[in-house]
């Protein structure tokens, strides 16, 4: 796996996940395509911490 840290102050665009949770647009888009597109790195999990969002991704 690979872990990516996205600082809160670098997030410019937000979206909404199917369950109604507001999240950075990167997470929303990866959630939409990661299970159905073979060429896209899969988002395995994500966690919100006070200073950033941590994304656990499939390692290419």
N, C-alpha and C positions, 0 to 999 in steps of 0.2 A: 504494500500500500504506500501511498504518498499522502502527507499531511500538508495542507495549505492553510496559512493564516492570513485572513483578510482583515486588516485594521478597520475599525468602525469609521474613522475619519476619511477613509479612502472610498467608501461606498457612496456612489452618486445616485444609483437607481434601485428602487425597491419594487417588489411584486408580492403576489399572494399565492401561497401554495393551495392545492385543492382542499386541504383541511381548514383553510381560513387563516393560517398563520402568516404573518408578514415576515418576509425574508429578503435578503439581497437578491437582485435580479439574476445574478450568476447562479445562485442555488435554485431558484425557481426554474430557470431554463434547463439546467443540468438535470433536475428532477423530471422534467417533461421528456427529455430525449435519452437519458442514460440507459434506460432499460430496453428501448426499442431500436436504437441505431448502433450498428456494429462498429462504426468508425469513431464513436464518441467515447471518451473515457467515462467510466461509470462512477457516479457519486454514490459511495457506500453509506455514508452517514455524515451528518453535520451537527455541530454543537455551537451554541451561542454562549460566549463568556463576556465579562464586562468590557474588555478592551477590543475584542475582535470576534470574528466567526472562524471556527476551525472546520475545514472540509476534509473528510477522509475519502480519498480517491483511489481508484484502481491505478496501479503503477503501470505505465505503458511499457 
